Amino acid sequence: MKKLIIYLVLLCTVLTSTVPVSAKQKTDEPKIKAKTAIVMDATTGQVLYHKYMYKKKYPASLTKLMTVLLTLENCDLNEKVTFSEEAVFGIEYGSSNIGIVPGEVLTVEQCLYGMMLESANEVCSAIAEHISGSVDEFALLMTKRAKELGCKNTNFTNANGLHDDNHYTTAYDLSLILKELLKNPEFRKVASARNYRLKKTNKSPARWLGNHHKMVRYPTGSMYSISEPLTVTSGKTAFTMKAKTCLSTSATNGEMELICIVMDDSGVDVYWDTKALFDYAFKKYQHVTPLTTYNTMPTEENNLIAHNFFEFLQPQKLDLTVDKDYVVTLPKDADLSKIETTVTKDLNASDNTLGTLHILYNNEEVGQTLVHFSDFTAPPIIVKDSKDEFNLSHFNFKNFHFSSLTSKEKIVFIAGTAIISLLLLVFLLFYIRLILKRRTLRFHHNRRRNRLKRR
């Protein structure tokens, strides 16, 4: 019996070890400990990796990305922000702060460094009051702006990320917010700073602020440093007991820039997960400009025709243009001959848009850009000298412009038009009178015939 059991166990072991791996399983993707994560291309917005990217999570201090975005969009860097008692003492005791006291004044620029480097919660509250009058009103503005960026699973209740059950977002939504932030040079300057000296204020002496993001703080020569030749372009840390450890990072290899959001992770694992995801994405993907040699209008029926009042016999084909430098992200081993394009026409004359050009790879859309048409320009008008002789060729319907006629030709044209119009009017009146006369005769004829019938 023992031998039979041993034989069955060995047989099962052999069978399970020879089961083929599913073709759909992405064996090259890194195994990370974070509960949810995403890698997005900062230029194209394409998602290169994700793990439950739409799952709602508590963002902790990654909330400050939205606070910073609204600060940059609504404030001048030199504006003065005065800290109220509510801003200073309304935050959770012992949470991240830079020791601001009520009545202290900072510039908006100093506030940005306080929020991004030291994750100062009282600074976020003060900025919220400065922009919207209260934290509650500012939170409504945060949620509204998030929706404008395409965030569909985000709700903010405060400006700093201190825990609230109704304060949540997703890795995907945060990547959209960071993507928008990276368009701002001032954000890049602040978010990539290793430290910052906060000058003496009206209430406190000068002090140093240090970036808590270890990849930014130690760019090289550290266990936390990002893999060479990559460079970190922004970073933000976050932690609460409910949210666990979260990390926001962007990095570039000189050719493309990627965003990595890691949420619900443990301790320093956020750095190992972020490094693994960046190594994977930068190694696998590349930027491609598929429209460099794109023929905008390969066929006659796809072109756009415009009509000019003076050239109704000769309609003009308009020039169509697309962004030749438009970028898409594809695997480095991609067969570029499989890239296809289709055009969805949706004419909008107000901004000279013909429609949308869709870029497909393996029958999946990887990008889209607008197709524009040029403004219609009539052929140049050649003004004739008034001394020019009368020339019938100027009245050619194929290339006729009234302003190009000489003075004599204009008089002839106007007089001829008036005479023809008068003759047409006379003919019309004569025709109307003739019709009325015939109707009258027919009426009298029918009346006489009816009388004869009665007799």
Summary of the structure (lengths in Angstrom):
residues: 455
radius of gyration: 36.7
end to end distance: 132.8
largest distance: 133.7
contacts: 1351
relative contact order: 0.10
helix: 40%
strand: 22%
